[in-house]
Amino acid sequence: MKKLRRLIWYLAGRMLLLAVVLGLFTVTFYYAMNAANISIILKDGMAKRAQVIMMGEKAEELNKFFQGSYLQRDENLLLALDQKSPYIYYTIRGIDHRLEMTWMWCWPWENTARAEFVETIPRIDGRVNGKNAEAAKALYGEGYESPPRWQGAMYSASLVKENNQWHIKSITLKRLVGEQQGL
């Protein structure tokens, strides 16, 4: 009887250890999966937002990345859609968009996440439109030939999972990065 009890406790202990290890693997897997998805949504969403603001691309594609309620509050995006962006005088051919995640947290069983990231655009390939040269010169002075630089910043974002897809719910400016350079 004593040996049977030891055998049962030995097996129960090993089963419990195996269950804990499998649970940790499962939580780690789902955390990594969510972290990768959130990183891609932030990177692609913020790049598309910058392209809409600077290059005049279609704003409808932003619905893949952002909730509609956030898009209705985004001041820079609204300025661009109203043709009041500082980039309206320029033809932008390309941008070097960079996003660095600094922190992210999401429990695998939750549908919300928080992230912090730094967005910069160190290089903008574009020139002033010939017909808008005078307006750009009056607004920006000597360096009017090149588009104004994008202001890099650190942001805090809230994301929500809707229909098994992450969307950016809100973005809050934490601090500016580098010198004041435009938007």
Sequence and secondary structure as in RCSB ss.txt:
>XXXX:A:sequence
MKKLRRLIWYLAGRMLLLAVVLGLFTVTFYYAMNAANISIILKDGMAKRAQVIMMGEKAEELNKFFQGSYLQRDE
NLLLALDQKSPYIYYTIRGIDHRLEMTWMWCWPWENTARAEFVETIPRIDGRVNGKNAEAAKALYGEGYESPPRW
QGAMYSASLVKENNQWHIKSITLKRLVGEQQGL
>XXXX:A:secstr
 HHHHHHHHHHHHHHHHHHHHHHHHHHHHHHHHHHHHHHHHHHHHHHHHHHHHHH   GGGGGGTB HHHHTT H
HHHHHHTT  TTTTEEEEEEEEEEEEEEEE  TT SEEEEEEEEEEEEEEEEE GGGHHHHHHHHGGGTTS    
 EEEEEEEEEEETTEEEEEEEEEEEEESS    
